[in-house]
Amino acid sequence: MSTTASNTIAEIANEVVAHCKCDEGCDIIEHDSKIWSKHFIDGWKSIEGDGKTYTGRDEVVAKYKEWQSGVTMHSCEVTGPFVGKNGFSVIFDLDMESKDGTWPRTNMKEVAEYTVENGKIVQEEFRYLAGACGECE
């Protein structure tokens, strides 16, 4: 059987989804570093729903640290992957709350879209339901 771009994307997508099923309480930066090293280019872009863009591991780690300092994650369910010619998408169902009480425990869905080129993820973009991200409108 020959390997095609679709097979490569499907393999990457399945590994990312399996990886995202992290137990509650794991160190997300340490955990995700493994998948970044294996499947992401060094200077990948991570784009939030409000358009803010982070480039490369150092900026993404800083984003994660900021997020972890303000949010308690109770659970994260992963659906997918949904594979296409140039990448794949995953749906995350998040149960979370702010640590400072500025917003209550809530459930949020987000879609993560991953763009793959030459067997590596070059971009991840997160999208939210309309109204779920005030800065995204």
Secondary structure, 3 states (H helix, E strand, C coil): CCCCHHHHHHHHHHHHHHHHCCCCCCCHHHHHHHHHHHHEEEEEEEECCCCCEEEHHHHHHHHHHHHHHHEEEEEEEEEEEEEECCEEEEEEEEEEEECCCCCCCEEEEEEEEEEEECCEEEEEEEEECCCCCHHHC
